[in-house]
Amino acid sequence: MVPILLILLLAIVLFGVGFLWDVLWWIALAVLVIWLLGFFMRGSTAGGGRSRWYRW
């Protein structure tokens, strides 16, 4: 009975990690798109370009 419960627990954990991994990929993609938009839009700001919404 214990090995079956351990295998079930391992399957649940791996399913959760797989789901979380997929969600993290989508979040990383959204952050990359936002960063690229900010990078390309910084040249179009007036006043020397010091009014960026991020600091790097």
mmCIF file of the N, C-alpha and C atoms, coordinates in Angstrom:
data_MODEL
# 
_entry.id   MODEL 
# 
loop_
_atom_site.group_PDB 
_atom_site.id 
_atom_site.type_symbol 
_atom_site.label_atom_id 
_atom_site.label_alt_id 
_atom_site.label_comp_id 
_atom_site.label_asym_id 
_atom_site.label_entity_id 
_atom_site.label_seq_id 
_atom_site.pdbx_PDB_ins_code 
_atom_site.Cartn_x 
_atom_site.Cartn_y 
_atom_site.Cartn_z 
_atom_site.occupancy 
_atom_site.B_iso_or_equiv 
_atom_site.pdbx_formal_charge 
_atom_site.auth_seq_id 
_atom_site.auth_comp_id 
_atom_site.auth_asym_id 
_atom_site.auth_atom_id 
_atom_site.pdbx_PDB_model_num 
ATOM 1   N N  . MET A 1 1  ? 0.820  -1.197 0.000   1.00 0.00 ? 1  MET A N  1 
ATOM 2   C CA . MET A 1 1  ? 0.000  0.000  0.000   1.00 0.00 ? 1  MET A CA 1 
ATOM 3   C C  . MET A 1 1  ? 0.868  1.267  0.000   1.00 0.00 ? 1  MET A C  1 
ATOM 4   N N  . VAL A 1 2  ? 1.954  1.279  0.749   1.00 0.00 ? 2  VAL A N  1 
ATOM 5   C CA . VAL A 1 2  ? 2.819  2.455  0.827   1.00 0.00 ? 2  VAL A CA 1 
ATOM 6   C C  . VAL A 1 2  ? 3.485  2.761  -0.516  1.00 0.00 ? 2  VAL A C  1 
ATOM 7   N N  . PRO A 1 3  ? 4.008  1.758  -1.250  1.00 0.00 ? 3  PRO A N  1 
ATOM 8   C CA . PRO A 1 3  ? 4.602  2.100  -2.558  1.00 0.00 ? 3  PRO A CA 1 
ATOM 9   C C  . PRO A 1 3  ? 3.584  2.687  -3.538  1.00 0.00 ? 3  PRO A C  1 
ATOM 10  N N  . ILE A 1 4  ? 2.356  2.216  -3.491  1.00 0.00 ? 4  ILE A N  1 
ATOM 11  C CA . ILE A 1 4  ? 1.323  2.764  -4.386  1.00 0.00 ? 4  ILE A CA 1 
ATOM 12  C C  . ILE A 1 4  ? 1.042  4.218  -4.024  1.00 0.00 ? 4  ILE A C  1 
ATOM 13  N N  . LEU A 1 5  ? 0.964  4.527  -2.741  1.00 0.00 ? 5  LEU A N  1 
ATOM 14  C CA . LEU A 1 5  ? 0.747  5.910  -2.318  1.00 0.00 ? 5  LEU A CA 1 
ATOM 15  C C  . LEU A 1 5  ? 1.933  6.799  -2.684  1.00 0.00 ? 5  LEU A C  1 
ATOM 16  N N  . LEU A 1 6  ? 3.154  6.277  -2.569  1.00 0.00 ? 6  LEU A N  1 
ATOM 17  C CA . LEU A 1 6  ? 4.331  7.060  -2.954  1.00 0.00 ? 6  LEU A CA 1 
ATOM 18  C C  . LEU A 1 6  ? 4.352  7.338  -4.448  1.00 0.00 ? 6  LEU A C  1 
ATOM 19  N N  . ILE A 1 7  ? 3.969  6.354  -5.245  1.00 0.00 ? 7  ILE A N  1 
ATOM 20  C CA . ILE A 1 7  ? 3.917  6.564  -6.700  1.00 0.00 ? 7  ILE A CA 1 
ATOM 21  C C  . ILE A 1 7  ? 2.830  7.574  -7.049  1.00 0.00 ? 7  ILE A C  1 
ATOM 22  N N  . LEU A 1 8  ? 1.680  7.484  -6.372  1.00 0.00 ? 8  LEU A N  1 
ATOM 23  C CA . LEU A 1 8  ? 0.607  8.450  -6.601  1.00 0.00 ? 8  LEU A CA 1 
ATOM 24  C C  . LEU A 1 8  ? 1.054  9.857  -6.204  1.00 0.00 ? 8  LEU A C  1 
ATOM 25  N N  . LEU A 1 9  ? 1.731  9.967  -5.071  1.00 0.00 ? 9  LEU A N  1 
ATOM 26  C CA . LEU A 1 9  ? 2.243  11.269 -4.630  1.00 0.00 ? 9  LEU A CA 1 
ATOM 27  C C  . LEU A 1 9  ? 3.277  11.816 -5.613  1.00 0.00 ? 9  LEU A C  1 
ATOM 28  N N  . LEU A 1 10 ? 4.150  10.960 -6.112  1.00 0.00 ? 10 LEU A N  1 
ATOM 29  C CA . LEU A 1 10 ? 5.142  11.384 -7.098  1.00 0.00 ? 10 LEU A CA 1 
ATOM 30  C C  . LEU A 1 10 ? 4.467  11.845 -8.386  1.00 0.00 ? 10 LEU A C  1 
ATOM 31  N N  . ALA A 1 11 ? 3.433  11.139 -8.820  1.00 0.00 ? 11 ALA A N  1 
ATOM 32  C CA . ALA A 1 11 ? 2.710  11.543 -10.036 1.00 0.00 ? 11 ALA A CA 1 
ATOM 33  C C  . ALA A 1 11 ? 2.036  12.896 -9.845  1.00 0.00 ? 11 ALA A C  1 
ATOM 34  N N  . ILE A 1 12 ? 1.454  13.116 -8.671  1.00 0.00 ? 12 ILE A N  1 
ATOM 35  C CA . ILE A 1 12 ? 0.801  14.412 -8.407  1.00 0.00 ? 12 ILE A CA 1 
ATOM 36  C C  . ILE A 1 12 ? 1.832  15.540 -8.385  1.00 0.00 ? 12 ILE A C  1 
ATOM 37  N N  . VAL A 1 13 ? 2.976  15.291 -7.748  1.00 0.00 ? 13 VAL A N  1 
ATOM 38  C CA . VAL A 1 13 ? 4.023  16.314 -7.685  1.00 0.00 ? 13 VAL A CA 1 
ATOM 39  C C  . VAL A 1 13 ? 4.561  16.623 -9.075  1.00 0.00 ? 13 VAL A C  1 
ATOM 40  N N  . LEU A 1 14 ? 4.813  15.596 -9.863  1.00 0.00 ? 14 LEU A N  1 
ATOM 41  C CA . LEU A 1 14 ? 5.334  15.824 -11.217 1.00 0.00 ? 14 LEU A CA 1 
ATOM 42  C C  . LEU A 1 14 ? 4.314  16.535 -12.099 1.00 0.00 ? 14 LEU A C  1 
ATOM 43  N N  . PHE A 1 15 ? 3.030  16.216 -11.920 1.00 0.00 ? 15 PHE A N  1 
ATOM 44  C CA . PHE A 1 15 ? 1.995  16.923 -12.673 1.00 0.00 ? 15 PHE A CA 1 
ATOM 45  C C  . PHE A 1 15 ? 1.967  18.398 -12.283 1.00 0.00 ? 15 PHE A C  1 
ATOM 46  N N  . GLY A 1 16 ? 2.082  18.682 -10.982 1.00 0.00 ? 16 GLY A N  1 
ATOM 47  C CA . GLY A 1 16 ? 2.089  20.071 -10.519 1.00 0.00 ? 16 GLY A CA 1 
ATOM 48  C C  . GLY A 1 16 ? 3.291  20.830 -11.027 1.00 0.00 ? 16 GLY A C  1 
ATOM 49  N N  . VAL A 1 17 ? 4.465  20.189 -11.015 1.00 0.00 ? 17 VAL A N  1 
ATOM 50  C CA . VAL A 1 17 ? 5.678  20.839 -11.521 1.00 0.00 ? 17 VAL A CA 1 
ATOM 51  C C  . VAL A 1 17 ? 5.567  21.093 -13.014 1.00 0.00 ? 17 VAL A C  1 
ATOM 52  N N  . GLY A 1 18 ? 5.006  20.150 -13.742 1.00 0.00 ? 18 GLY A N  1 
ATOM 53  C CA . GLY A 1 18 ? 4.826  20.329 -15.186 1.00 0.00 ? 18 GLY A CA 1 
ATOM 54  C C  . GLY A 1 18 ? 3.887  21.484 -15.499 1.00 0.00 ? 18 GLY A C  1 
ATOM 55  N N  . PHE A 1 19 ? 2.803  21.572 -14.744 1.00 0.00 ? 19 PHE A N  1 
ATOM 56  C CA . PHE A 1 19 ? 1.860  22.674 -14.942 1.00 0.00 ? 19 PHE A CA 1 
ATOM 57  C C  . PHE A 1 19 ? 2.510  24.002 -14.587 1.00 0.00 ? 19 PHE A C  1 
ATOM 58  N N  . LEU A 1 20 ? 3.228  24.028 -13.465 1.00 0.00 ? 20 LEU A N  1 
ATOM 59  C CA . LEU A 1 20 ? 3.901  25.252 -13.044 1.00 0.00 ? 20 LEU A CA 1 
ATOM 60  C C  . LEU A 1 20 ? 4.964  25.663 -14.053 1.00 0.00 ? 20 LEU A C  1 
ATOM 61  N N  . TRP A 1 21 ? 5.686  24.694 -14.605 1.00 0.00 ? 21 TRP A N  1 
ATOM 62  C CA . TRP A 1 21 ? 6.715  24.969 -15.594 1.00 0.00 ? 21 TRP A CA 1 
ATOM 63  C C  . TRP A 1 21 ? 6.103  25.640 -16.818 1.00 0.00 ? 21 TRP A C  1 
ATOM 64  N N  . ASP A 1 22 ? 4.950  25.147 -17.260 1.00 0.00 ? 22 ASP A N  1 
ATOM 65  C CA . ASP A 1 22 ? 4.284  25.726 -18.429 1.00 0.00 ? 22 ASP A CA 1 
ATOM 66  C C  . ASP A 1 22 ? 3.832  27.150 -18.121 1.00 0.00 ? 22 ASP A C  1 
ATOM 67  N N  . VAL A 1 23 ? 3.292  27.379 -16.938 1.00 0.00 ? 23 VAL A N  1 
ATOM 68  C CA . VAL A 1 23 ? 2.847  28.722 -16.557 1.00 0.00 ? 23 VAL A CA 1 
ATOM 69  C C  . VAL A 1 23 ? 4.036  29.673 -16.481 1.00 0.00 ? 23 VAL A C  1 
ATOM 70  N N  . LEU A 1 24 ? 5.157  29.197 -15.938 1.00 0.00 ? 24 LEU A N  1 
ATOM 71  C CA . LEU A 1 24 ? 6.338  30.056 -15.837 1.00 0.00 ? 24 LEU A CA 1 
ATOM 72  C C  . LEU A 1 24 ? 6.876  30.438 -17.214 1.00 0.00 ? 24 LEU A C  1 
ATOM 73  N N  . TRP A 1 25 ? 6.783  29.534 -18.187 1.00 0.00 ? 25 TRP A N  1 
ATOM 74  C CA . TRP A 1 25 ? 7.207  29.874 -19.548 1.00 0.00 ? 25 TRP A CA 1 
ATOM 75  C C  . TRP A 1 25 ? 6.347  30.995 -20.118 1.00 0.00 ? 25 TRP A C  1 
ATOM 76  N N  . TRP A 1 26 ? 5.029  30.944 -19.871 1.00 0.00 ? 26 TRP A N  1 
ATOM 77  C CA . TRP A 1 26 ? 4.145  32.002 -20.388 1.00 0.00 ? 26 TRP A CA 1 
ATOM 78  C C  . TRP A 1 26 ? 4.424  33.333 -19.686 1.00 0.00 ? 26 TRP A C  1 
ATOM 79  N N  . ILE A 1 27 ? 4.694  33.296 -18.384 1.00 0.00 ? 27 ILE A N  1 
ATOM 80  C CA . ILE A 1 27 ? 5.024  34.529 -17.655 1.00 0.00 ? 27 ILE A CA 1 
ATOM 81  C C  . ILE A 1 27 ? 6.339  35.112 -18.164 1.00 0.00 ? 27 ILE A C  1 
ATOM 82  N N  . ALA A 1 28 ? 7.327  34.258 -18.400 1.00 0.00 ? 28 ALA A N  1 
ATOM 83  C CA . ALA A 1 28 ? 8.614  34.726 -18.921 1.00 0.00 ? 28 ALA A CA 1 
ATOM 84  C C  . ALA A 1 28 ? 8.442  35.344 -20.309 1.00 0.00 ? 28 ALA A C  1 
ATOM 85  N N  . LEU A 1 29 ? 7.603  34.752 -21.130 1.00 0.00 ? 29 LEU A N  1 
ATOM 86  C CA . LEU A 1 29 ? 7.354  35.309 -22.460 1.00 0.00 ? 29 LEU A CA 1 
ATOM 87  C C  . LEU A 1 29 ? 6.675  36.669 -22.371 1.00 0.00 ? 29 LEU A C  1 
ATOM 88  N N  . ALA A 1 30 ? 5.716  36.822 -21.462 1.00 0.00 ? 30 ALA A N  1 
ATOM 89  C CA . ALA A 1 30 ? 5.043  38.115 -21.292 1.00 0.00 ? 30 ALA A CA 1 
ATOM 90  C C  . ALA A 1 30 ? 6.013  39.177 -20.797 1.00 0.00 ? 30 ALA A C  1 
ATOM 91  N N  . VAL A 1 31 ? 6.898  38.825 -19.855 1.00 0.00 ? 31 VAL A N  1 
ATOM 92  C CA . VAL A 1 31 ? 7.888  39.779 -19.359 1.00 0.00 ? 31 VAL A CA 1 
ATOM 93  C C  . VAL A 1 31 ? 8.850  40.187 -20.467 1.00 0.00 ? 31 VAL A C  1 
ATOM 94  N N  . LEU A 1 32 ? 9.241  39.237 -21.294 1.00 0.00 ? 32 LEU A N  1 
ATOM 95  C CA . LEU A 1 32 ? 10.130 39.547 -22.408 1.00 0.00 ? 32 LEU A CA 1 
ATOM 96  C C  . LEU A 1 32 ? 9.473  40.511 -23.391 1.00 0.00 ? 32 LEU A C  1 
ATOM 97  N N  . VAL A 1 33 ? 8.210  40.298 -23.698 1.00 0.00 ? 33 VAL A N  1 
ATOM 98  C CA . VAL A 1 33 ? 7.501  41.189 -24.624 1.00 0.00 ? 33 VAL A CA 1 
ATOM 99  C C  . VAL A 1 33 ? 7.394  42.593 -24.031 1.00 0.00 ? 33 VAL A C  1 
ATOM 100 N N  . ILE A 1 34 ? 7.076  42.690 -22.740 1.00 0.00 ? 34 ILE A N  1 
ATOM 101 C CA . ILE A 1 34 ? 6.973  44.004 -22.099 1.00 0.00 ? 34 ILE A CA 1 
ATOM 102 C C  . ILE A 1 34 ? 8.333  44.705 -22.089 1.00 0.00 ? 34 ILE A C  1 
ATOM 103 N N  . TRP A 1 35 ? 9.394  43.941 -21.816 1.00 0.00 ? 35 TRP A N  1 
ATOM 104 C CA . TRP A 1 35 ? 10.728 44.535 -21.803 1.00 0.00 ? 35 TRP A CA 1 
ATOM 105 C C  . TRP A 1 35 ? 11.111 45.024 -23.198 1.00 0.00 ? 35 TRP A C  1 
ATOM 106 N N  . LEU A 1 36 ? 10.811 44.229 -24.229 1.00 0.00 ? 36 LEU A N  1 
ATOM 107 C CA . LEU A 1 36 ? 11.137 44.648 -25.590 1.00 0.00 ? 36 LEU A CA 1 
ATOM 108 C C  . LEU A 1 36 ? 10.356 45.889 -25.995 1.00 0.00 ? 36 LEU A C  1 
ATOM 109 N N  . LEU A 1 37 ? 9.085  45.952 -25.620 1.00 0.00 ? 37 LEU A N  1 
ATOM 110 C CA . LEU A 1 37 ? 8.300  47.152 -25.919 1.00 0.00 ? 37 LEU A CA 1 
ATOM 111 C C  . LEU A 1 37 ? 8.910  48.381 -25.236 1.00 0.00 ? 37 LEU A C  1 
ATOM 112 N N  . GLY A 1 38 ? 9.292  48.230 -23.983 1.00 0.00 ? 38 GLY A N  1 
ATOM 113 C CA . GLY A 1 38 ? 9.924  49.345 -23.276 1.00 0.00 ? 38 GLY A CA 1 
ATOM 114 C C  . GLY A 1 38 ? 11.264 49.724 -23.887 1.00 0.00 ? 38 GLY A C  1 
ATOM 115 N N  . PHE A 1 39 ? 12.003 48.731 -24.346 1.00 0.00 ? 39 PHE A N  1 
ATOM 116 C CA . PHE A 1 39 ? 13.311 49.002 -24.951 1.00 0.00 ? 39 PHE A CA 1 
ATOM 117 C C  . PHE A 1 39 ? 13.173 49.781 -26.246 1.00 0.00 ? 39 PHE A C  1 
ATOM 118 N N  . PHE A 1 40 ? 12.195 49.401 -27.084 1.00 0.00 ? 40 PHE A N  1 
ATOM 119 C CA . PHE A 1 40 ? 12.038 50.083 -28.366 1.00 0.00 ? 40 PHE A CA 1 
ATOM 120 C C  . PHE A 1 40 ? 11.298 51.400 -28.236 1.00 0.00 ? 40 PHE A C  1 
ATOM 121 N N  . MET A 1 41 ? 10.484 51.582 -27.201 1.00 0.00 ? 41 MET A N  1 
ATOM 122 C CA . MET A 1 41 ? 9.739  52.824 -27.054 1.00 0.00 ? 41 MET A CA 1 
ATOM 123 C C  . MET A 1 41 ? 10.536 53.885 -26.309 1.00 0.00 ? 41 MET A C  1 
ATOM 124 N N  . ARG A 1 42 ? 11.679 53.531 -25.725 1.00 0.00 ? 42 ARG A N  1 
ATOM 125 C CA . ARG A 1 42 ? 12.444 54.532 -24.983 1.00 0.00 ? 42 ARG A CA 1 
ATOM 126 C C  . ARG A 1 42 ? 13.066 55.567 -25.897 1.00 0.00 ? 42 ARG A C  1 
ATOM 127 N N  . GLY A 1 43 ? 13.323 55.229 -27.150 1.00 0.00 ? 43 GLY A N  1 
ATOM 128 C CA . GLY A 1 43 ? 13.909 56.187 -28.081 1.00 0.00 ? 43 GLY A CA 1 
ATOM 129 C C  . GLY A 1 43 ? 12.922 57.247 -28.518 1.00 0.00 ? 43 GLY A C  1 
ATOM 130 N N  . SER A 1 44 ? 11.635 56.964 -28.383 1.00 0.00 ? 44 SER A N  1 
ATOM 131 C CA . SER A 1 44 ? 10.632 57.918 -28.843 1.00 0.00 ? 44 SER A CA 1 
ATOM 132 C C  . SER A 1 44 ? 10.176 58.864 -27.737 1.00 0.00 ? 44 SER A C  1 
ATOM 133 N N  . THR A 1 45 ? 10.785 58.817 -26.558 1.00 0.00 ? 45 THR A N  1 
ATOM 134 C CA . THR A 1 45 ? 10.394 59.744 -25.498 1.00 0.00 ? 45 THR A CA 1 
ATOM 135 C C  . THR A 1 45 ? 11.094 61.079 -25.684 1.00 0.00 ? 45 THR A C  1 
ATOM 136 N N  . ALA A 1 46 ? 10.402 62.122 -25.394 1.00 0.00 ? 46 ALA A N  1 
ATOM 137 C CA . ALA A 1 46 ? 10.962 63.469 -25.541 1.00 0.00 ? 46 ALA A CA 1 
ATOM 138 C C  . ALA A 1 46 ? 11.698 63.853 -24.260 1.00 0.00 ? 46 ALA A C  1 
ATOM 139 N N  . GLY A 1 47 ? 12.676 64.721 -24.390 1.00 0.00 ? 47 GLY A N  1 
ATOM 140 C CA . GLY A 1 47 ? 13.378 65.232 -23.217 1.00 0.00 ? 47 GLY A CA 1 
ATOM 141 C C  . GLY A 1 47 ? 14.629 64.462 -22.864 1.00 0.00 ? 47 GLY A C  1 
ATOM 142 N N  . GLY A 1 48 ? 15.291 63.907 -23.824 1.00 0.00 ? 48 GLY A N  1 
ATOM 143 C CA . GLY A 1 48 ? 16.555 63.262 -23.554 1.00 0.00 ? 48 GLY A CA 1 
ATOM 144 C C  . GLY A 1 48 ? 16.471 61.799 -23.185 1.00 0.00 ? 48 GLY A C  1 
ATOM 145 N N  . GLY A 1 49 ? 15.299 61.257 -23.062 1.00 0.00 ? 49 GLY A N  1 
ATOM 146 C CA . GLY A 1 49 ? 15.159 59.842 -22.790 1.00 0.00 ? 49 GLY A CA 1 
ATOM 147 C C  . GLY A 1 49 ? 15.395 59.454 -21.341 1.00 0.00 ? 49 GLY A C  1 
ATOM 148 N N  . ARG A 1 50 ? 15.353 60.376 -20.403 1.00 0.00 ? 50 ARG A N  1 
ATOM 149 C CA . ARG A 1 50 ? 15.579 60.030 -18.996 1.00 0.00 ? 50 ARG A CA 1 
ATOM 150 C C  . ARG A 1 50 ? 14.289 59.602 -18.309 1.00 0.00 ? 50 ARG A C  1 
ATOM 151 N N  . SER A 1 51 ? 13.173 59.633 -18.999 1.00 0.00 ? 51 SER A N  1 
ATOM 152 C CA . SER A 1 51 ? 11.901 59.288 -18.370 1.00 0.00 ? 51 SER A CA 1 
ATOM 153 C C  . SER A 1 51 ? 11.535 57.832 -18.675 1.00 0.00 ? 51 SER A C  1 
ATOM 154 N N  . ARG A 1 52 ? 12.457 56.921 -18.412 1.00 0.00 ? 52 ARG A N  1 
ATOM 155 C CA . ARG A 1 52 ? 12.169 55.510 -18.624 1.00 0.00 ? 52 ARG A CA 1 
ATOM 156 C C  . ARG A 1 52 ? 11.413 54.952 -17.430 1.00 0.00 ? 52 ARG A C  1 
ATOM 157 N N  . TRP A 1 53 ? 10.597 53.926 -17.670 1.00 0.00 ? 53 TRP A N  1 
ATOM 158 C CA . TRP A 1 53 ? 9.828  53.328 -16.585 1.00 0.00 ? 53 TRP A CA 1 
ATOM 159 C C  . TRP A 1 53 ? 10.575 52.177 -15.932 1.00 0.00 ? 53 TRP A C  1 
ATOM 160 N N  . TYR A 1 54 ? 11.767 51.894 -16.405 1.00 0.00 ? 54 TYR A N  1 
ATOM 161 C CA . TYR A 1 54 ? 12.630 50.925 -15.733 1.00 0.00 ? 54 TYR A CA 1 
ATOM 162 C C  . TYR A 1 54 ? 14.036 51.499 -15.692 1.00 0.00 ? 54 TYR A C  1 
ATOM 163 N N  . ARG A 1 55 ? 14.932 50.902 -14.889 1.00 0.00 ? 55 ARG A N  1 
ATOM 164 C CA . ARG A 1 55 ? 16.238 51.502 -14.638 1.00 0.00 ? 55 ARG A CA 1 
ATOM 165 C C  . ARG A 1 55 ? 17.393 50.613 -15.027 1.00 0.00 ? 55 ARG A C  1 
ATOM 166 N N  . TRP A 1 56 ? 17.561 50.215 -16.219 1.00 0.00 ? 56 TRP A N  1 
ATOM 167 C CA . TRP A 1 56 ? 18.815 49.542 -16.582 1.00 0.00 ? 56 TRP A CA 1 
ATOM 168 C C  . TRP A 1 56 ? 19.276 49.911 -17.941 1.00 0.00 ? 56 TRP A C  1 
# 
